[in-house]
């Protein structure tokens, strides 16, 4: 059981979901700042950001597990 927990912890740690969540977290922290406006002007990231923001709002309170992410990734 312990090995399975360690495996899932490592999968979650290096999962693309963690990276995307980190990027979303940074962008949500600077939303409303000049840096976000500059990023919006110079890149196409805001389209992705607002799509993710909408998805997060729709899933607020939903329990997420590593198993669910692994099933989605497969």
MODELLER restraints for C-alpha pairs under 7 A, 6 or more apart:
rsr = mdl.restraints
at = mdl.atoms
rsr.add(forms.Gaussian(group=physical.xy_distance, feature=features.Distance(at['CA:8:A'], at['CA:66:A']), mean=6.66, stdev=0.5))
rsr.add(forms.Gaussian(group=physical.xy_distance, feature=features.Distance(at['CA:12:A'], at['CA:18:A']), mean=6.97, stdev=0.5))
rsr.add(forms.Gaussian(group=physical.xy_distance, feature=features.Distance(at['CA:12:A'], at['CA:66:A']), mean=6.30, stdev=0.5))
rsr.add(forms.Gaussian(group=physical.xy_distance, feature=features.Distance(at['CA:24:A'], at['CA:49:A']), mean=6.70, stdev=0.5))
rsr.add(forms.Gaussian(group=physical.xy_distance, feature=features.Distance(at['CA:30:A'], at['CA:36:A']), mean=5.72, stdev=0.5))
rsr.add(forms.Gaussian(group=physical.xy_distance, feature=features.Distance(at['CA:40:A'], at['CA:46:A']), mean=5.65, stdev=0.5))
